[in-house]
Amino acid sequence: MHIRIAPEEVLSLARIAKQAPPVISSVVGDGDVIRVVADLRRVEALPGPLKLAVKIAPIVRADVKLASFERGVATLAVEVNAAGLPAHRLLSLAAAPIEHEVAKQGLPPGVVDVQPDARIAVDVERLLEAKFPGVTVTGAKVAGSQIVLDASVA
């Protein structure tokens, strides 16, 4: 099957299913970029350096591009800014809070991997197996402000 869906529709569906991370305020597609706005005050467990940063700039904006999709893993290139300043170098500090949120959603550990080069690897295959057994994504891209997936159902 071929699925085309706007990022904001994905967020709406996740909210309906009570699976949306509360930190995400909005998501919108813009060509091949997904623009995310997050309110870090909604994150429960932040490491010390991020607590200070949140007091200075609680709202962050991120431009996310799908860098690759191979063997069921989507690698996302992320550029983050807080109060107009580049903050993607601090992304590695968010690894523990992201892992905490993943666990709260009942997802397997390691399904989201924050990498040191401002990239995030999402194991789509394991994520789907945990929530929608039998669904396999064989291709993914972002184009025309939409997420485009090629998938099959067993």
Buried (B, 14 or more C-beta within 10 A) or exposed (E): EEEEEBBBBBBEEBEEEEEBBEBBBEBBBEEEBBBBBBBBEEBEEBEEEBEEBBEEBBEBBBBBBBEEBEEBBBBBBBBBBBEEEEBBEBBEBBBBBBBEBBEEBEBEEEBBBBBEEBBBBBBBBBBBBBEEEEBBBEEBBBEEBBBBBBBEEE
